[in-house]
Amino acid sequence: MSSTPQPNPDRFGHSAGAGQSVLVVDDSRAQRRMLTVQLTRWGYRVTEAESGEAALRLLTDTGFDLILSDWMMPGMSGLEFCRAFRALGRESYGYFILLTSKSDKAEVADGLEAGADDFLTKPVSADELRARLRAGERLLAMQRELVEKNRLLGAALGKIQQLYDSLDRDLIEARKLQQTLVRERFRDFGGGTASLLLRPSGHVGGDLVGSFVINPRRVAVYSVDVSGHGVASAMMTARLAGLLSGASPDQNIALTSAADGRRDAWPPELVAARLNRMMIEDLQVDQYFTMAYAEIDLATGQCMMVQAGHPHPMVLRHDGAVEVLGQGGLPVGLIEGASYQRIALRLFPGDRLMLVSDGITECPDPAGQELGSEGLQTVMQHHAAQPSPQLLETLVWDLVRHAGTDEFPDDVSALIFDFRGGG
């Protein structure tokens, strides 16, 4: 075997063959030399092999772009060589042309099945050979382009995955921080207790439930659902948690001072109006939220409440009856100058006030049927004998059974206030 690596311009004026390596496999030395001379004139780097076995030995160390192989050879035939070549598992593609005097359709099909890309009939026409080689070059160019694009895509995907991994770690930490917004899942005020449930549908959520002390006799409880999902909603819940925090009364938007200097609170409808004005005039964000907010007198059970686009609050009376409260109301931060109506009621010892987000009432079953307000009433009445913390856990399990999955489409949150009286 011999090699002629120096490319020269071809007689057609084309230089596309320059740089392309060709392996010529034929048991006839004269046939190999004729092809080599022609290919060298066209600018190809040519290597010769006298048999399929010799060609395979060359292929263990060298990759070739194009292969011209005779079909009929002693020992390993061109068809067998083609199969062995395809079995090598090369990273780059090699364009394989069989040289044959065969024209039977079944034999041509065998060649294609073995992995041949094209056929040339002996004796080989120079023009036809050049045309077939250029077709192979176009395919190899497309393959190299595809490989390069896949490499670039793989590198880009690797960088994106690194970003996702970093973001995922950040979201996990953000979830931990968001959970600290509800530090106490159960709080005893003496005249009543508050039990809280908060379960985001993703890493972070837009729901918030909580409570704070107004003064030794009065407490406030609330449930908030910020529009949207993800980080933006979570950031808004963090802002609202600060504005409705008992730990920072000076920043609490609901609290004020009475004439005698003691801590007091704005009525619930004014709390909603103040938050609405803050959202529209101060924050100026493309977000809004729904809210149920109640102020409760621990001694008398008198309760003032506002419903701002939130699911209807409910009272589970000590005798098992359920009362649905409110007329709906407008969300907070959606309409400038929105007004809110006060809801007045009285709680008696043993009564429970329940505030929930629409992640509960709008939780769908596999057929798309929502749990709804009536479904929630049924759950409350069915499990009325359970203490409120356990009732909230049972509610989650009932939602899992209703939805057919524990992956809810929306954040799930709820608050139950048990009134004892005499606080």
Residue, then its C-alpha position, 0 to 999 in steps of 0.5 A: m500500500s502507498s500514500t500520496p498526501q499532497p493535494n493539487p487543484d482539479r481540472f474542473g477548477h474545484s478545490a473542495g477536495a483539498g483536506q479530504s482524506v480518501l481510502v481506496v480499497d481494491d485488490s487490483r494494484a492497477q485499479r488503485r493507481m488509476l483512482t489514486v492519480q485521479l483523486t490526487r489531481w482533484g486535491y484529495r489526500v489518498t491512501e491505498a489498501e489492497s484488501g479489506e483486512a488491510a484497510l481495517r488495520l489502517l482504520t484502527d489508527t487513521g480516520f478517513d472521510l471517504i472510502l472507495s472499495d471494490w465489491m469483489m475482492p478475495g478474502m473479505s469482500g467489499l460488502e463484508f468490509c463495509r459492515a466491519f467498517r460501520a461496526l467500528g463505532r467511529e465518532s465522525y462519519g465516513y462516506f462509503i462508496l462501493l465499486t461494482s459491476k453488479s446492477d441487480k436491485a437485490e444486490v444493491a439493497d444488500g449493499l445499502e443494508a450493509g451501510a454503503d452510501d453510494f455505488l459506482t459501476k465499473p468501469v468508473s467514469a471520472d465525471e460520475l466519480r467526481a459528482r459522487l465524491r462531491a455529494g459525499e463531501r456535502l453530507l460530511a460537511m453537514q455532519r460536521e456542522l451538526v456535530e459542532k452545533n451539538r457540541l455548542l448546544g451541549a456546552a450551553l446546556g451544561k452552563i444552563q444546568q449549572l445555572y439551574d443547579s445554582l438557582d435550585r440551591d438558592l430556591i431551597e434556601a429561599r424556601k427555608l427563609q419563607q418558612t420562617l415567616v410562619r415561625e409558630r404553627f400553633r399559638d395560644f393567646g389564652g382566650g383562643t388559639a391559632s393553628l396554621l398550615l402553609r404548603p407551597s406548591g413549588h420551592v417558594g409560594g405566594d401564600l401567607v397565614g399569620s397572627f399578631v397581638i393587638n393588645p392583651r385583649r385583642v388579636a388579629v389573624y389573616s390569610v393572604d394569597v399573592s397573585g402568580h407563583g415563584v420568586a416574585s410572589a414569595m418576595m411580596t409575601a415576605r414584604l406583607a409578613g413584615l407589614l403584618s408582623g407582631a414582632s415589629p409593631d412600628q412597621n405593622i400597617a394594621l396597628t396604631s396608637a389610641a388617644d391614651g398612647r396604648r396600642d390599637a388597630w385600624p378596623p379591618e376594612l381600613v387595613a385592606a384599604r391601606l394595603n390597597r393604597m400602598m400597593i398601587e401608589d407606593l409599590q407600583v408593581d404588577q401584582y395583587f393579592t387576596m386577603a381575609y383579615a379578622e380582629i377578635d376580642l378574646a373576652t367577648g368573641q366579637c369579631m370584625m373581618v374583611q374579605a378581599g377577593h379571598p375564599h369565603p371565611m367559615v365558622l364551625r360552630h361548637d354544635g357542628a353547624v357551618e356558617v359561610l361569611g362574606q360577599g367576596g370583595l375586591p382583591v388588594g392592589l387591583i383597583e385604585g380607591a377600592s373600598y371594603q366592607r366590614i363583616a361583623l360576627r360573634l364567636f362563642p366558646g368552642d367555635r372555630l373560625m377558618l381562613v383558607s386560600d383558593g389552593i384548597t377550594e379550587c384544588p381539582d380532582p383528576a377530572g378537573q372537579e374542584l373541591g369547592s366551598e361545599g367540599l371544604q364544609t363537608v371536610m370540616q364537619h366530618h372531622a370536627a371532633q379533631p383538634s385544629p392542628q390535627l384537622l389541618e393535617t387531615l385536610v391535606w390528606d383529604l386533598v391528596r385523596h381528592a386530587g389523586t396526587d400530593e403535588f398540588p397545582d397551587d399553594v395550600s394554606a389555612l388558619i383555624f382560630d379556636f375561641r375559648g373565651g374569658g381571655 
